[in-house]
Amino acid sequence: MRSSNKVNSNSNLIDLQIDISAVARVQIRGVSHPPQIVLPIHNWEPKEEPTKEDDIGPLVEHIYEVSAI
């Protein structure tokens, strides 16, 4: 901690441990693209040595929005 005292801002440094807790009210909304995937996917086979994301399955994106209320 460094003092903000304009007269003597070169106070000795000290370490402090302070326990802090907080309470927040939030709203969480989300969407998936595509909204639904039916497994198993027709004619899809996994690759033995996957090198791309598509090699392990179709892309599914999840988008979340967190807002304080």
MOGI-V674162 format. One line per field, one symbol per residue. ss: DSSP state (a for helix, b for strand, c for the rest). A space follows every 10 residues. Layout:
# MOGI-V674162
ss->???
This chain:
# MOGI-V674162
ss->cccccccccc cccccccccc cccccbbbbb bbbccccccc cccccccccc ccaaaacccc bbbbbbbbc
